Amino acid sequence: MWLATNDQDRELVEETFRGTGSPSYTPGPFSDIAENGVCQFVDWYCDTMETRLSK
């Protein structure tokens, strides 16, 4: 099961990465619902960088 799951994850990531190389790809905003953890991380990271860089 572990190998099957990892293979599926790898394929998803590779296909997603390939899609971002398309000339018609336009990045959009994160979904507040589906990507809430990502949004929280980005907010934390930006806040941390602003604090550190302002010293």
Backbone as a ProteinNet text record, in pm:
[ID]
protein_1_A
[PRIMARY]
MWLATNDQDRELVEETFRGTGSPSYTPGPFSDIAENGVCQFVDWYCDTMETRLSK
[TERTIARY]
82.9	0	87.2	194	282.8	339.9	387.3	446.6	342.5	223.3	117.7	81.5	70.9	37	147	271.2	382.7	389.1	363.3	362.5	253.5	135.9	26.8	61.2	119.5	158.5	264.1	364	470.6	412.9	323.4	263.2	183.7	108.7	31.3	122.7	230.2	323	391.2	435	502	409	284.8	189.3	155	141.2	112.7	227.8	350.7	468.5	475.8	448.1	447.2	345.3	230.4	126.3	166.3	246.5	288.6	388.3	445.8	537.9	467.2	336.1	259.1	249.6	261.5	248.6	111.3	11.1	-123.3	-150.9	-55	-73.9	-66.6	-163.4	-161.7	-185.9	-92.6	-114.4	-230.6	-302.3	-415	-395.8	-488.9	-478.2	-504.4	-454.7	-483.3	-630.3	-684.3	-821.6	-823	-901.9	-911.3	-967.6	-1045.1	-1106.4	-1013.8	-973.2	-895.9	-748.6	-696.4	-553.7	-529.3	-613.2	-602.3	-467.3	-415.2	-283.6	-173.8	-181.9	-83.3	-94.1	-217	-238.1	-178.7	-200.8	-147.4	5.3	65.5	211.6	267	206.2	253.9	242.5	132.1	116	222.5	245.9	347.8	485.3	516.8	647.5	669	569.9	581.4	596.7	518.8	529.5	667.8	717.2	849.7	958.1	950.5	1051.4	1047.5	927.5	916.5	977	950.1	1006.8	1158.2	1209.5	1355.9	1427.2	1366.6	1433.1	1425.5	1332.6	1321.1	1413.9	1487.4	1580.6	1708.7
-119.5	0	125.7	122.6	239	274.2	174.2	199.6	252.8	196.2	242.5	388.2	422.8	560.6	656.7	620.1	706.2	722.2	613.5	622.8	717.9	710.8	800.1	945.4	967.5	1103.9	1158.2	1076.5	1118.8	1155.8	1072.2	1100.4	1230.7	1254.1	1377.7	1499.8	1493.9	1607	1630.9	1523.1	1538.6	1598.8	1551.8	1604.7	1751.3	1783.3	1921.8	2012.5	1967.2	2045.9	2065.5	1959.7	1971.6	2076.1	2077.7	2173.4	2317.2	2341.7	2479.4	2529.9	2439.8	2480.1	2520.2	2502.5	2535.4	2686.5	2734.2	2878.9	2933.6	2846	2894.7	2890.7	2843.8	2838	2976.4	3008.5	3132.4	3097.9	3128.7	3095.7	3175.8	3115.1	3182.9	3186.6	3247.8	3253.7	3116.1	3098	2975.9	2973.3	2854	2837.4	2844.8	2935.8	2947.7	2821.4	2745.4	2624.7	2504.1	2477.7	2356.1	2369.2	2490.3	2508.6	2597.4	2582.6	2668.3	2655.8	2534.2	2515.2	2586.8	2584.1	2654	2804.2	2854.4	2997.8	3038.8	2958.4	2988.8	2989	2892.2	2886.4	3008.5	3044.5	3160.1	3287.4	3304.2	3420.8	3423.1	3306.9	3298.4	3331.6	3273.9	3294.9	3442.4	3504.4	3646	3734.5	3707.2	3784	3768	3645.1	3617.9	3690.5	3686	3752.3	3903.2	3960.2	4105.2	4144.1	4066	4094.5	4084.7	3979.1	3957.2	4060.9	4097.4	4191	4335.2	4364.3	4501.7	4530.2	4430.8	4451	4511.1
0	0	0	78.1	87.4	-50	-123.9	-255.3	-354	-350.1	-440.3	-412.6	-285.1	-248	-291.7	-267.2	-307.3	-459.1	-532.8	-678.5	-727.3	-666.7	-705.1	-672.4	-554.9	-516.3	-611.7	-643.9	-734.4	-870.5	-922.4	-1052.3	-1050.1	-944.5	-931.8	-931.4	-853.6	-845	-979.4	-1044.6	-1173.6	-1278.6	-1283.5	-1380.7	-1351.3	-1224.3	-1186	-1227.1	-1201.2	-1236.7	-1387.9	-1463.9	-1610.1	-1655.2	-1591.3	-1627.7	-1605.4	-1502.7	-1475.2	-1578.4	-1657.9	-1763.3	-1891.9	-1896.6	-2016.2	-2033.8	-2157.7	-2180.8	-2141.7	-2137.9	-2103.6	-1953.6	-1874	-1728.1	-1667.1	-1584.2	-1506.9	-1361.5	-1272.9	-1132.5	-1075.4	-988.9	-925.4	-775.3	-705.9	-559.6	-497.8	-376.8	-302.4	-263.7	-253	-206.1	-53.8	2.2	148.2	212	135.4	189.2	172.3	48.5	20	58.2	63.3	89.6	210.9	310.7	428.3	496.5	506.7	569.9	493.8	361.7	279.2	302.3	307.5	332.9	467.4	569.6	702.3	700.6	630.9	622.9	551	437.9	362	446.1	517.2	604.4	713.3	776.6	881.7	824.8	709.4	648.4	614.2	552.2	516.2	639.7	742.4	866.9	929.6	930.4	987.5	908.8	776.5	693.6	713.2	718	740.3	873.3	977	1109.9	1108.3	1050.9	1048.1	962.3	850.1	760.2	809.3	898.6	948.7	1064.8	1110.8	1223.8	1179.7
[MASK]
+++++++++++++++++++++++++++++++++++++++++++++++++++++++

